[in-house]
Amino acid sequence: MRVKPYIALGFIRDHPGVSQQELEAAMFMDANGVVLLLNELEAARYLIRRRDPQDRRRHIVELTTAGRHALERADKARETLEEEVLAVLSPEERATLRRLMQRVLDGLLQPSPSGAGAAH
């Protein structure tokens, strides 16, 4: 499974009842890109989109049983690859790497102060 579909399915699994618009924001993708990705995943029968009964303008995205199984297989493959790649690191080094990567990701999600990092 490619990275974007994997990330999308994982996000949908971890955020039940997520809307298509929330997925756009979470994946830093425009609406068209998300629609194309969801079309692909829906054609593979990994998810379904349905109208939100409280707001007919919103589409709720849900995993199907096939999507859950595909994601479980991809998780196992990722874990195997991760073990191979990180084999040279001790458990402490792996924990440090994960903490540092989480800080990087958290930093990417924080709004930057106005003008910060701008070239002068």
ABEGO torsion letter per residue (X at the ends): XBAAAAAAAAAAAABBGBBAAAAAAAAGBBAAAAAAAAAAAAAAGABBBBBBAABAABBBBBBBAAAAAAAAAAAAAAAAAAAAAAAABBAAAAAAAAAAAAAAAAAAABBBBBGBGBBX
